[in-house]
Amino acid sequence: MDRKPVVNIGEQRFYKLIEENRFYIDKTDFIREWWENGSTVTLITRPRRFGKT
């Protein structure tokens, strides 16, 4: 029985994605659109406690 793929969160190693039947969401096009849009203000939020020591 095939398992449904799971969205990857936090895994950096590509071979682990394959082994664990996960998939990666490429946001390259989102970044291009944001860059080309040229907005004067852009809000990019971060996960809670991200970058804290």
C-alpha positions in Angstrom: 0.0 0.0 0.0 1.4 3.4 -1.0 1.5 6.1 1.5 0.5 9.6 0.6 3.5 12.1 0.4 3.9 14.5 3.3 5.0 18.1 3.0 8.5 18.4 4.2 9.2 20.7 7.1 12.8 21.3 8.2 14.6 18.5 6.4 17.7 19.7 4.4 18.9 16.4 2.9 17.2 15.5 -0.4 17.8 11.8 0.0 15.8 11.8 3.2 12.9 13.4 1.4 12.9 10.5 -1.0 13.3 7.8 1.6 10.5 9.2 3.8 8.1 9.8 0.9 8.0 13.6 1.4 7.9 16.4 -1.1 9.5 19.9 -1.3 7.7 23.0 -2.3 9.9 25.3 -4.4 9.1 29.0 -3.8 11.6 30.3 -6.4 8.8 31.7 -8.5 7.3 33.5 -5.5 10.6 35.2 -4.9 10.9 36.3 -8.5 7.4 37.7 -8.5 8.1 39.6 -5.3 11.3 41.0 -6.6 9.8 42.1 -9.9 6.7 43.6 -8.2 8.8 46.5 -6.8 6.5 47.2 -3.8 7.5 50.0 -1.5 6.6 47.9 1.5 6.8 44.1 1.9 6.0 42.2 5.1 7.7 38.8 5.4 6.9 37.1 8.7 9.0 34.6 10.5 8.1 31.6 12.5 7.7 32.1 16.3 11.0 32.1 18.1 12.9 31.9 14.8 16.5 33.2 15.2 16.2 33.5 19.0 19.0 32.3 21.3 
